């Protein structure tokens, strides 16, 4: 069974060297190479590559906001995400999302300590 994907930010993946983890990330689509099936996303001054060969029925539009669920891996010294799920989240209120993520993490931390 595949993990649901821990909600993390791109900068956390890169900073904490989160290799071989199931994650969910949010980012703006900066580029997409259809022949290589590779996208580049960014969020809050951090960016990463996303391989998209497992995705179907996802239309990728440059400049749109996406969430991807998949597994992180290292290729040529660079952390990447192999996406198995992708969805457009252009209507997402970013500040509300970040606030909810902070509250969620605080809740999980307190329940784990109890």
C-alpha positions in Angstrom: 0.0 0.0 0.0 1.3 3.4 -0.9 1.6 6.1 1.7 -0.6 9.1 1.4 2.3 11.5 1.3 3.4 13.8 4.1 2.5 17.4 3.4 5.8 19.3 3.1 7.2 22.3 1.4 9.9 22.1 -1.3 12.4 23.9 0.8 11.9 21.3 3.6 12.6 18.5 1.1 15.8 20.1 0.0 17.0 21.4 3.4 16.3 18.1 5.2 17.5 15.9 2.4 14.2 14.0 2.4 15.2 11.2 0.1 13.0 8.1 -0.5 10.0 9.6 1.2 6.3 9.8 0.2 5.4 13.5 0.1 2.8 16.0 -1.1 4.2 19.3 -2.4 2.6 22.4 -3.8 4.3 24.5 -6.4 3.8 26.7 -9.4 4.7 25.1 -12.7 7.7 26.9 -14.2 8.5 24.6 -17.0 7.5 21.3 -18.6 9.5 19.1 -21.0 6.9 16.8 -22.5 9.6 14.6 -24.3 11.4 14.0 -21.0 8.2 14.0 -18.9 9.8 16.4 -16.4 8.4 19.5 -14.8 10.0 22.2 -12.7 7.9 23.7 -9.9 8.7 26.4 -7.4 7.2 27.7 -4.1 8.5 30.4 -1.8 11.9 30.7 -3.6 12.6 27.0 -3.7 12.3 24.8 -6.8 12.5 21.1 -7.7 12.1 18.8 -10.7 9.1 16.5 -10.9 9.0 13.5 -13.1 5.5 13.0 -14.5 5.6 9.6 -16.4 3.1 8.1 -14.0 0.5 10.8 -14.4 -2.4 10.5 -16.6 -5.3 12.9 -17.4 -3.4 15.8 -15.9 -3.1 18.9 -18.1 -0.1 20.9 -17.1 -0.3 24.6 -17.7 2.7 26.9 -17.2 2.1 29.3 -14.3 -0.6 27.3 -12.7 -0.4 26.0 -9.1 -0.2 22.2 -8.6 -0.1 19.7 -5.8 1.8 16.5 -6.5 1.9 13.3 -4.4 4.8 11.0 -5.0 8.2 9.7 -3.8 11.4 11.6 -3.6 14.6 10.3 -5.0 18.0 11.5 -5.9 19.3 11.8 -9.5 22.8 13.1 -10.3 23.0 14.7 -6.8 19.6 16.4 -7.1 16.5 15.6 -5.1 13.4 15.1 -7.4 9.9 13.9 -7.0 8.4 11.0 -9.0 4.7 12.1 -9.0 2.0 9.5 -9.0 -0.8 12.0 -8.5 -1.1 15.5 -9.6 -3.8 18.1 -9.5 -4.3 21.7 -10.4 -5.0 23.9 -7.3 -5.2 27.4 -8.9 -8.1 28.3 -6.6 -6.1 27.4 -3.4 -5.8 30.2 -0.9 -2.1 29.9 -0.2 -2.1 31.8 3.1 -5.0 29.7 4.5 -3.2 26.6 3.3 0.0 27.5 5.1 -1.9 28.5 8.3 -3.8 25.2 8.2 -0.6 23.3 7.7 1.0 25.0 10.7 -2.1 24.2 12.9 -2.1 20.6 11.6 1.6 20.1 12.5 1.0 21.6 16.0 -1.9 19.2 16.6 0.1 16.2 15.4 3.0 17.2 17.7 0.8 17.6 20.7 -1.1 14.3 20.1 2.2 12.4 19.6 3.5 13.9 22.9 0.5 12.8 24.9 
